[in-house]
Amino acid sequence: MNRENGSFFKVKEAHGSRTARNLLNNIQQMKKLIYASSLMLAVLLFCGCSKSDPGPDMSSDYYFRFKVDGTQIEYPMQTDQINLTGTMGYDENARTHTIHVAGMKDIYQPQTHTLTFIMSDTEEFSKGVSYSNIPDAGDDYPNFMFTLGYYDADGHLFSASGMGDQNMHGLYEPAFIEFTEITNTHISGTISGTLSWYDSSSGTNVLIGTVIISDGQFKVPRY
């Protein structure tokens, strides 16, 4: 009886360790994804600014604004750089639709003053649907990936994520994205939710703080 109980607790402890490692890996993957996508997007936008003609001034047509814990934040479209952008694509191999939207204060500093999200789903994204990182929290839950990240002025990354059938076990609070327009020229919509800042440097997930994103509105050119 004691041997069986000991085995049971060993199995339970091993399962708990695997779960903790999986959660740690999930958070680290999301951080790397947001970091890499922000950096890659900044490079692409910098190259686009360098190679393309200035063209007409469309800065008044686009916007990216939201509140962080009640404080208004705005990233206006710059005339000398493409700091607001949206992309959409379809991966034939993964059979997923992906949409990536970003607002940056300055593309030369992509790890500060940046709000960005990436979503992937087997279904095409539609306007008027509230997408969430938490199943049943909104109208739809992207079955491949949902990642919303915010870099504050000090470079701290706050995020809310969901990874298909990989349960985040309450690590993240609900966040919501809804599109009002998806056209060949631009993407617009709303953003809201609670984002969390985790420190995983010690090998465990330590919640440092959260921010509430509210009244988020964006209209970005589509590339």
C-alpha positions as CSV (number, residue, x, y, z in Angstrom):
1,M,0.0,0.0,0.0
2,N,2.7,2.5,0.9
3,R,4.7,1.5,-2.2
4,E,1.7,2.1,-4.4
5,N,1.0,5.5,-2.7
6,G,4.6,6.5,-3.2
7,S,4.4,5.6,-6.9
8,F,1.2,7.5,-7.2
9,F,2.7,10.7,-5.8
10,K,5.9,10.2,-7.9
11,V,3.8,10.0,-11.0
12,K,1.7,13.0,-9.9
13,E,4.9,15.0,-9.1
14,A,6.4,14.1,-12.5
15,H,3.2,15.1,-14.3
16,G,3.2,18.4,-12.4
17,S,6.8,19.0,-13.4
18,R,6.1,18.3,-17.0
19,T,3.1,20.7,-16.9
20,A,5.2,23.4,-15.3
21,R,7.9,23.0,-18.0
22,N,5.3,23.1,-20.7
23,L,3.8,26.3,-19.3
24,L,7.3,27.8,-19.0
25,N,8.1,26.8,-22.6
26,N,4.8,28.2,-23.8
27,I,5.5,31.6,-22.3
28,Q,9.0,31.7,-23.6
29,Q,7.8,30.7,-27.1
30,M,5.3,33.6,-27.1
31,K,7.9,36.1,-25.9
32,K,10.3,34.9,-28.7
33,L,7.5,35.1,-31.2
34,I,6.5,38.6,-30.3
35,Y,10.1,39.8,-30.2
36,A,11.0,38.2,-33.5
37,S,7.9,39.4,-35.3
38,S,8.3,42.9,-34.0
39,L,12.0,43.0,-35.0
40,M,11.3,41.4,-38.4
41,L,8.5,43.8,-39.1
42,A,10.6,46.8,-38.2
43,V,13.3,45.6,-40.6
44,L,10.9,45.1,-43.4
45,L,9.2,48.4,-42.8
46,F,12.6,50.1,-42.7
47,C,13.6,48.5,-46.0
48,G,10.2,49.5,-47.5
49,C,10.7,53.1,-46.4
50,S,14.2,53.1,-47.9
51,K,13.3,51.6,-51.3
52,S,9.9,53.1,-52.0
53,D,9.0,56.6,-53.2
54,P,7.4,58.9,-50.6
55,G,4.1,58.9,-52.3
56,P,1.1,60.9,-51.1
57,D,0.7,61.7,-47.4
58,M,-1.8,59.3,-46.0
59,S,-0.9,59.8,-42.3
60,S,-4.4,61.3,-41.5
61,D,-6.1,58.1,-42.8
62,Y,-4.5,55.7,-40.4
63,Y,-4.3,55.6,-36.6
64,F,-3.4,53.3,-33.6
65,R,-4.7,54.4,-30.3
66,F,-5.6,52.7,-27.0
67,K,-5.5,53.2,-23.2
68,V,-3.1,51.5,-20.8
69,D,-4.6,51.5,-17.3
70,G,-6.7,54.5,-18.3
71,T,-3.8,56.5,-19.8
72,Q,-4.3,57.4,-23.5
73,I,-1.6,56.2,-25.9
74,E,-1.5,57.1,-29.6
75,Y,0.8,56.1,-32.4
76,P,0.1,58.4,-35.3
77,M,1.1,57.4,-38.8
78,Q,4.5,58.9,-39.5
79,T,5.3,60.7,-42.7
80,D,8.9,59.5,-42.8
81,Q,8.4,55.8,-41.8
82,I,5.8,53.1,-42.0
83,N,5.1,52.5,-38.4
84,L,1.6,51.2,-38.7
85,T,1.0,48.1,-40.8
86,G,-1.1,45.0,-41.3
87,T,-0.4,41.8,-43.3
88,M,-2.5,38.7,-44.1
89,G,-1.6,35.4,-45.7
90,Y,-2.3,31.8,-46.1
91,D,0.1,28.9,-45.4
92,E,-0.6,26.0,-47.8
93,N,1.5,23.6,-45.7
94,A,-0.1,24.4,-42.3
95,R,-3.4,25.3,-44.0
96,T,-3.8,28.3,-41.8
97,H,-4.8,31.9,-42.3
98,T,-2.6,34.4,-40.5
99,I,-3.1,38.1,-39.8
100,H,-0.5,40.3,-38.2
101,V,-1.1,43.9,-37.2
102,A,1.3,46.3,-35.5
103,G,1.5,49.9,-34.2
104,M,4.8,51.3,-33.3
105,K,5.9,54.7,-32.1
106,D,9.2,54.3,-33.9
107,I,10.3,51.4,-36.1
108,Y,13.9,52.0,-35.0
109,Q,12.9,51.0,-31.5
110,P,10.6,48.0,-32.0
111,Q,10.9,46.8,-28.4
112,T,9.5,49.9,-26.9
113,H,6.1,51.7,-27.5
114,T,4.8,48.8,-29.6
115,L,1.4,47.0,-29.7
116,T,1.2,44.1,-32.0
117,F,-0.9,40.9,-32.5
118,I,-0.7,37.8,-34.5
119,M,-3.5,35.3,-35.1
120,S,-3.6,32.1,-37.0
121,D,-6.7,30.0,-37.8
122,T,-7.8,27.3,-40.2
123,E,-10.8,29.5,-41.0
124,E,-10.5,32.9,-42.7
125,F,-10.8,35.9,-40.4
126,S,-14.0,37.9,-40.6
127,K,-15.2,41.3,-39.5
128,G,-17.7,41.7,-36.7
129,V,-16.4,38.7,-34.8
130,S,-14.8,39.0,-31.3
131,Y,-11.7,36.8,-31.3
132,S,-10.2,35.9,-27.9
133,N,-7.2,34.0,-26.6
134,I,-9.5,32.2,-24.1
135,P,-12.0,29.6,-25.4
136,D,-15.6,30.7,-25.0
137,A,-14.6,34.2,-23.8
138,G,-15.4,35.8,-27.2
139,D,-17.3,34.8,-30.3
140,D,-14.4,32.8,-31.7
141,Y,-11.1,31.2,-30.5
142,P,-8.4,30.9,-33.2
143,N,-7.6,27.2,-33.3
144,F,-3.9,27.7,-34.1
145,M,-2.6,30.8,-32.4
146,F,-3.6,34.1,-30.7
147,T,-0.8,36.4,-29.4
148,L,-1.2,40.0,-28.3
149,G,1.9,41.9,-27.1
150,Y,2.6,45.3,-25.7
151,Y,6.1,46.8,-25.1
152,D,5.9,49.7,-22.7
153,A,8.3,52.7,-22.6
154,D,10.8,50.7,-20.6
155,G,10.8,47.6,-22.9
156,H,8.7,45.4,-20.6
157,L,6.6,42.9,-22.6
158,F,3.0,42.4,-21.5
159,S,1.1,39.7,-23.4
160,A,-2.0,37.6,-23.7
161,S,-1.8,34.4,-25.6
162,G,-3.6,31.2,-26.7
163,M,-2.1,28.3,-28.6
164,G,-4.9,26.2,-30.0
165,D,-5.4,23.0,-28.0
166,Q,-2.4,23.8,-25.6
167,N,-4.1,24.9,-22.5
168,M,-2.5,27.9,-20.8
169,H,-4.0,26.9,-17.4
170,G,-5.0,30.3,-16.3
171,L,-1.7,32.0,-17.1
172,Y,-3.4,34.7,-19.2
173,E,-6.5,36.8,-18.8
174,P,-8.9,37.3,-21.7
175,A,-8.1,39.7,-24.5
176,F,-10.2,40.5,-27.5
177,I,-9.7,41.6,-31.1
178,E,-12.5,42.5,-33.5
179,F,-12.1,43.6,-37.1
180,T,-14.4,46.3,-38.5
181,E,-12.8,46.4,-41.9
182,I,-10.6,44.0,-43.9
183,T,-9.9,45.2,-47.4
184,N,-7.2,45.0,-49.9
185,T,-5.8,48.4,-48.8
186,H,-6.3,48.5,-45.0
187,I,-7.3,46.6,-41.8
188,S,-9.2,48.2,-38.9
189,G,-10.7,47.1,-35.7
190,T,-10.7,47.2,-31.9
191,I,-8.4,45.8,-29.1
192,S,-9.0,45.2,-25.4
193,G,-8.0,42.9,-22.6
194,T,-5.7,42.3,-19.7
195,L,-2.0,41.7,-20.5
196,S,0.5,40.0,-18.2
197,W,4.3,40.5,-17.7
198,Y,6.0,37.3,-16.7
199,D,9.7,36.8,-15.7
200,S,10.9,33.3,-16.7
201,S,14.6,33.9,-16.2
202,S,14.7,31.8,-13.0
203,G,13.1,28.8,-14.7
204,T,9.7,29.4,-13.3
205,N,6.9,31.8,-14.4
206,V,6.8,34.8,-12.0
207,L,4.0,37.3,-12.6
208,I,5.5,40.7,-12.3
209,G,2.4,42.8,-13.2
210,T,-0.5,43.4,-15.5
211,V,-1.9,46.2,-17.6
212,I,-5.4,46.7,-18.9
213,I,-5.7,47.7,-22.6
214,S,-9.0,49.5,-23.3
215,D,-10.7,51.5,-26.0
216,G,-8.2,50.2,-28.5
217,Q,-8.8,51.3,-32.1
218,F,-6.7,50.8,-35.2
219,K,-6.7,51.4,-38.9
220,V,-3.5,50.4,-40.6
221,P,-2.4,50.1,-44.2
222,R,-2.3,46.5,-45.5
223,Y,0.9,45.3,-47.2
